[in-house]
Amino acid sequence: MDFEVIVEYFPRLLEGAWTTIQLVLVSGIVGSLMAVPIGLARHSGVFWIRALPYCYIFFFRGTPLLVQIFLVYYGVSQFEAVRESMFWPYLREPYWCAIIAFCLNTSAYTAEILRGALAAIPKGEVEASKVLGMRKSLMYRRVLLPRAFGMIVPAYGNEIILMLKGSALASTITLLDLTGMARTIIARTYTPIEIFLSAGVIYLALSMLVIWVFRWVERRHNEYLRPIEN
Amino acid sequence: MVGLVADCIYLADFWSRGLVMIDLRGFGHQLWDGTLMTLELAVVSLVVGLLLGLLGASAKLSNIGLARAAANAYTTILRGIPELLTVLIIYFGATSVLMVVGSWFGYDEYIEISPFIAGVAALSLAFGAYATEVFRGAMIAIPKGQAEAGRVLGMSRIRVFTRITLPQVWRLALPGLGNLFLVLLKDTALVSVIGLEDIMRKANVAVGFTKEPFLFYMAAAFIYLTLTIISMVGISILEKRNSRGLVRG
């Protein structure tokens, strides 16, 4: 073990970690916003509304994230219409391609989590809202969605950790995230063990951070479910 | 506009010829070879990973503090770092460790481990870490009285494990293990990064020749989807078989 290499290149690794955090934050926020309509449609009782989100979720959960990233970064550019379009300046950049792929991926997983939570809400609560004369939109806004959000917190925390780990794949399309930065450094220094292990420690620290944040959110959001302590 | 028309013609061509897998521009059999390699990697990693999981769960539930600590460290680390990083650490790290060990014995040639071995090691370690938690949950769920009854009847600890605990753990753990296998199947794609000739690698090669990335990555996606569907059917058959003796309220 050569600790000097670690000390020398640690700031560069932290730089990479910052890119990783950006990827996870941006795609986490956009992905969860996308997941709400998809999850609601997937929960619908009407077959035709349910079918499309079902296929969407099945595709993104059934194929490797690596394939999805390559499809967005390399695949889409095969079409001339894309290269001529106004989106091309973004679709050319690995950064935006990674974010698009992660958003699509995480929205599918999150939508499925949301569907599970909606399905787990006791029937009595739906009936009670109906008896109180709530319209469907009001029922979803005031009762079902807040209840579902409380239920999905632990599962969503897991999903964010999976995405943090998945974000390492951004390094395969030349992005200098934590893994990409580590690989670049190693190409120069030939010290794979030192640098990869340091990157691993940073990933572990980030995972711990996510776990703590979600424990806190869960405690806050589900305060009313906690048993009374004496 | 001209580009759009050309794309539409291309897509029509893609759906009519490409997707029915007639030949995929001559790369059909290459992708088939890649599929076999992916399956081989997944199955070998599954077997090793299951053993690691059983070992990890037994360590977590053991009376020996050191074993518990080691198992906890194992699951925390392997579940907290990206699978891609695990693959890279093992592939490049093992090479330099082996070189150092080799130099102790006076062997100074370049030593390299095969991508397949590195892939199996990385994927089964990752699978084993998650499987440890699944097995642990299943072992806890079996009433303690059963193991005690077995001991009272004079069975050895090992026999209690193989005759009483293990058969029930299998049933309780199967749904969780099924999900983990689906994750494992998708993670095999990562090993293409270190050069294993799996589906992804074959698709990359085909893209390099034909400059048709959409066609080949889509084809790869559909192969993975097919494998996922087949695995899901297999898992549900196993689950049905497993709960034969179970009366459902």
Interface residues (C-beta under 8 A of the other chain):
Chain A: F58 F59 G62 T63 P64 L65 L66 V67 Q68 F70 L71 Y74 G75 V76 S77 Q78 F79 E80 A81 R83 E84 I161 L164 K165 G166 S167 A168 L169 S171 T172 T179 A182 R183 I186 P192 I193 F196 L197 A199 G200 Y203 L204 S207 M208
Chain B: V2 G3 L4 A6 D7 Y10 T76 I77 R79 G80 I81 P82 E83 L84 L85 L88 I89 F92 G93 T95 S96 V97 L182 K186 D187 T188 A189 L190 S192 V193 M200 A203 V207 K211 E212 P213 F214 L215 Y217 M218 A220 A221 Y224 L225 T228 I229
